[in-house]
Amino acid sequence: MREHSRLFLRPATQWFGRTILFAVMVLLAAGDTSRASYIAWAIFFVIGTPILCGPLGPFEPWLHRRRFARRRDAGVTIEWTANEEGLRVKTGDLARSEVAWKAITKCARVRHGFLIYGTEICGHGEAIFHLLPDSGFASPELAVRFGSLAEQRALRFENHG
């Protein structure tokens, strides 16, 4: 089972790399005026355009924000409550669930909060995790209390923060 891994390339870096690759392809294709040039331009458009634009290129972040804004759960407050038995999650008026500590396979303390891994797995075999940010706790003392409770109750606890 794979666990959370950090993406090292930021979108701006990826966009910059794609633009450089696109420019190199233009220079290579434009340098030849023979019959092979037409093949090079065809390859350029078939391969180069998806490389530059990716799925949606620079419009992808905007499209994700737009799609999320139209969802029913956009802007809904998610409330987590921890006790000796487990975690209780309330998502506005939309959903409520309770999870026993034995269903939490791992809890990791990271720099800005906690990652909670349950028994759920995505369709492609990766573990689903939830982030509880430090900013979501009413006070820093509550974050410390949650950390000590998770350390005692979760099957596995790691401190990366």
N, C-alpha and C positions, 0 to 999 in steps of 0.2 A: 504494500500500500504506500503510494507516494504521499508525501506531506507537503505543506506549504513551502514553496521556494520563491526567492525574491527575483523580480525582473530587474536586471541591471541596466538595460538601455531605456532611457526616458523617451517619450514620443518625439520630442524635439530632436534628439540625437538620431533616432531612426529616420525621421524626415530628412535631416541633413545628409545622412548616408545614402538614402534613396536618390536625393537630388544630385549628389556627386556621381553616383553610378549612372544616372540618366544622362548627365552631361557628357560623361566618357563615351557612352553609347552613341550620342549624337555626333561627337567628334569622329569616332571611328566610322560611322555610317556616312557622314558627309565628306570624308576625305577621298572616297573612291567615286569615279565618274563612269566606270565601265558597267557592263550588263550585271555584274555581281552586285553593283550598288543597289539595284532594285530589290534583290534578295535581302541585302543587308537592311534596307529600309523596312521591308516587310517583317523581318525578324525583330527589328527595332520596335515597331508598333505592337507586335504580338507579345513580345517579352517585356519591353521597356515601359509601356504604359501601366501594366499591373504592378511592376516594381516601383514606379514612382508613386502611383496613387494608392497602392495597397488595396484593401477592400473599398475604402471610401476616401482615402487620402486625408487632406486637411479638414474635411467635413465630418469625419468620424466622431470626434468629441462632441461637436455641435449636435449631431444626429442622436447620440446617446443621451445627451441632456434633454433634448426635445422629446424623445420616446419616454424617458423616465417621468418627465413632467406630466405626461398624459395618463400615467398609471394611477390606479385607485389608491395605492399605498405610498404615493409620492408625498413626502413631508410628514408622514405619520410617525409619531414618537414610539420607539421600541423600548419597552421597559423590562429590564432583567432584575429578578429577585433571587438571591441565593440564601439557602438555609442548610441545615444538616442533612436533609433528605435529598436535595438536588437543586436544580435551577427552574425557575418559572419565567416564561417569556410571554409578554403581552404586547401585541402589535396593534395599538389603537383599538378600534372596535372591530377589526377584521379577524384577528386570530388570537388564541391563547394556547399555550402548551406547557407541559411539565416534563422535565428530563431528570431522571435519577442520576446520581453521581456515577453509578456503575456503568451507565451508558456513555459517559464522557471518557473517551479513550486516552485523551491527552489534554493537558492545559499547559500552555507555554507563556511565561512572562516575557514580553518583548519590550522594547524601548518605550513605546507610547501606550501600552495597555496589555491585554491578555488575548491570546488566541485559544479558542475552545474548539477542540476536535471531538465530534460525536462519532457514532457508528455509521452515519450516512456516507454514502459514496456516490460520486457523480457517475454519469453514464460511461465515462472512459476510465474508471477505476481510481480516480483521485479522491482523497478524503475532503469532505466539506468542512470548513472551519468558520467560526464566527469571531469577529473582533469586538472586544469590549474595550474601548479607548479609555485612558485615564481621565480624559475630559468629560466622560459620561458619568463618572462618579460624583456624588454631591460634595465629597471632600477627599483629600488625599488619604485620610485615615481609613475611609471606607474601602479604598483600593487596596490598602495594606491588609485590612481584615479579609477582603475577598481572596487575596493572594494566599493568606495563611489557611483559610478554609479550603481552597482548591488544592493546596499542597497536602492537606490531610486527607481529603476525600477523593480526589481524582485518581484514576488508575496510574497515571504517570504525570509528573509535574517537572517542567524544565524551566530554568531561569536564564533567559537570554538578554535580559534588560539590565 
